[in-house]
Amino acid sequence: MPELRKDPIIGRWVIISTERARRPDQFVGQPKAQEDPKACPFCEGKEANTPPEIYALRPRNSTRNGPGWDLRVIPSISPFLRVEGDLERRGNGVYDVMNGVGAHEIVIETNQHIANLADLSEEQITRVLNCYADRITDLEKDSRLKYVLVFKNYGKGSGSTGIRHARSQLIATPVNPKRVKEELAGARLYYEYHERCVFCDLIKQELSQKERVILDFDGFVAVTPFAARFPFETWILPKQHCCDYTCIDAESRKNLARVLKAVLLKLKRGLNDPDYNYVIHTAPFRRQKVGYWKTIDHDYHWHIEIMPRLTKVAGFEWGTGFYICPLPPEDTAKFLREVEI
Amino acid sequence: MGELRRDPVVGRWVIVDTDHPKEPRDFKYEQNVPSGGLCPFCYGNEFMTPPEISCFRDPGTASNAPGWQVRVVANKFPALQIEGDLDRRGLGIYDMSNGIGAHEVLVETPYHNKDISDLLPQEIENYLKMCCLRAVDLKKDNRFKYIMVFRNYGAAAGASLEHPHTQLVALPMVPKNALEEIHGAQAYYNYRERCIFCDMLRQELQDKERVILENKYFISFCPFVSRFPFEIMIFPKQHSGYFCHMSTEEIAALAQILKTTLAKLKKVFVNLSYNYIIHSAPINGDIGVEYYHWHLEIMPKLTQVAGFEWGTGFYLDPTSPELAAQYLKAAE
């Protein structure tokens, strides 16, 4: 019998389908085609092909926008939002409009032509994670901005352009996005009733039930969510309660790098290098708004959501916001637990 | 500079690129080219599907045999099953229930390679009539709270079979997206005592720049807050909560506007894959239909939803709906 499961935070229902009885190994993909690295604009030595850098990790004796860097952040080549200008929020009949003010940055994670973050060293991944925090902190200074989304599109099926050089993106928006608001509202509602963080409760329950846990070490847990939208969807949560990604210390970021690498490697080895997205869910900038952020330190819990792109989102999902997951998360967790890395 | 636009119903923000808009030729999309082969929805293969639930067929032909025009069968791999109780229960912090519901497939035409835009008006009318009949029938089961009609056309849109078909799902709860629309519409109604969709239509008909087509009963336009390039909405001009309450005359008008709109879309993008869905008011509940207005949403598969959209629910639209409407209006 198929099951309907409800996400405890935002209240989304998903159908865990049992009818097709698919097995995890049926999602193993084909190897990716190789491409010519000479055409890549993100490799070392091609700095002139990108907009000037906003941030870089490079030795003192190297020059800006020259070779010799370990990690670089540049503005997006085709940004949807721009840093210049005013918001000018206004109405247009029943509609609301404002100018597209914000920021859109690309984090080039390595100077070498390596595609998957999973294949970088723990040290390199730690640098990437530190860079996210540095960039969010810097963008927070701009009072027009309310939220920064850090995300990665890996592989063509994830919406990436297809250039196989490891990178992630940051988009800072002048309004709090809908999906973020829903999660915050859900977490707050739970807190108001229970005076506990829903994510902390979730971690406790997952660790005692164990069947959806993939990894548990160094202060982080990786689980497949109870109401998974996609097969092999994976969340990484810090055991230590904290609402804001930028507040975690250097040691925790090193640990997170180890856990993130392990999860991504398991996906890569187990499913033959699938396309995926990941997104960091963290608290918005707490701009002054009397009373509004009163409980966020207690009720919200930052985490990372990884979504392998193995199925296509079709009309039903678009229409209803109801997802059909063809495989129970218990099965995908077991499969990923058993992948050796 | 790009523009941020807010959906007046659900409050979603969309970034519209008005600076360097993408023209139709800039899109590289996965083309939908049927390859044929053994098809369970073609004449003579009726035995390959579960037995038919309903059918329009030539007089004198036997059920589950050739001679039909529109055929409804249970989905062979249903996401939900019809027998049993919902049995809603908790599991620690989680909530769950049994997967009760209905999942039907409506085979629109015996022709393997004909999209709706290739069918005769009479054939489309039959298809739409069948959608209505099935919804009216499923409404009688009071375990169901919502009926979703949707169509995935082409592999890129998630269709697992080539032969054109539409699906109906009856759900035991009102899904999140529908609830959001209803709550948004309700809030507007409480404030103004008017239907927000009716107000939107009035504004679109006045502005004109996003309107593609219009007939006596329907209007098709590119929504001001499009999530996807070349997204299209078809609305009945008369306020109505349920699509399945359409009159024969309205069905004919919808068939006409749907056919021409899809033909225009496929003229601009050859062999395009797309989804469409019908949003209608919930059933078997106390949700008033005075503020909800049913409509059909067409979503062409030209771009891929990526991490940003998943993470924020914010969408990036590279072609403004005004420009998209211009192209669609011009297409013969």
Interface residues (C-beta under 8 A of the other chain):
Chain A: M1 P2 E3 L4 R5 K6 P8 I10 G11 R12 W13 I15 I16 S17 T18 E19 R20 S78 F80 L81 R82 G85 N92 G93 V94 Y95 D96 V97 M98 N99 G100 V101 Y147 L149 F151 K152 N153 G157 S158 G159 S160 Q169 I171 T173 P174 V175 P177 K178 R179 V180 E182 V198 D201 L202 Q205 Q209 F226 A227 N277 Y278 V279 I280 H281 E305 M307 T311 K312 V313 A314 G315 F316 W318 G319 T320 G321 F322 I324
Chain B: M1 G2 E3 L4 R5 R6 P8 V10 G11 R12 W13 I15 V16 D17 H20 F77 P78 A79 L80 Q81 G84 L91 G92 I93 Y94 D95 M96 S97 N98 G99 Y146 M148 F150 R151 N152 A155 A156 A157 G158 A159 Q167 V169 L171 P172 M173 P175 K176 N177 A178 E180 I196 D199 M200 Q203 D207 F224 V225 N275 Y276 I277 I278 H279 E297 M299 T303 Q304 V305 A306 G307 F308 W310 G311 T312 G313 F314 L316
